[in-house]
């Protein structure tokens, strides 16, 4: 995402709460936001038009699950996640860091290469490069 196409405007503060607006090249998200989860590139049991009708302005999709199924190659071949999901809304993808911890029995951390996951579906090994932040945190352990 290009920096000049992204901004956050703080509209109001009251004690510990904030009202804001995130502006992206894919759309505007009012915060706080209702953000349905499309774990494997779909919000289960709901058409995308129904998600929009419910007031969602953004969808969260889980990087680990996208990587396992449907897979990065398939998503790229179709033209990216928005095309794959047939979704015009902004999509936030997480870092996958939660799965590093929650699937700790299915992965190995290699300080030089990244995280090596064994898929919970078929056991296939998958290498995930870590962000510098995670690498620094792991090196301190």
LINFENBEL-V155247 format. One record per backbone hydrogen bond with DSSP energy under -1.0 kcal/mol. NH is the residue of the N-H (numbers start at 1). CO is the residue of the C=O. If there is no record, write none. Layout:
<<NH/CO> <NH/CO>>
This chain:
<<5/2> <6/3> <7/23> <9/21> <11/19> <12/19> <14/17> <17/14> <19/12> <20/31> <21/9> <22/29> <23/7> <24/27> <29/22> <31/20> <38/60> <41/38> <46/43> <51/47> <52/48> <53/49> <54/50> <55/52> <56/51> <59/90> <60/36> <61/92> <66/62> <67/63> <68/64> <69/65> <71/66> <75/71> <76/72> <77/73> <78/74> <80/75> <84/80> <85/81> <87/82> <92/59> <94/61> <100/96> <101/97> <102/98> <103/99> <104/101> <106/103> <108/116> <110/114> <114/110> <115/128> <116/108> <117/126> <118/106> <119/124> <123/119> <126/117> <128/115> <135/131> <136/132> <137/133> <138/134> <139/135> <141/138>>
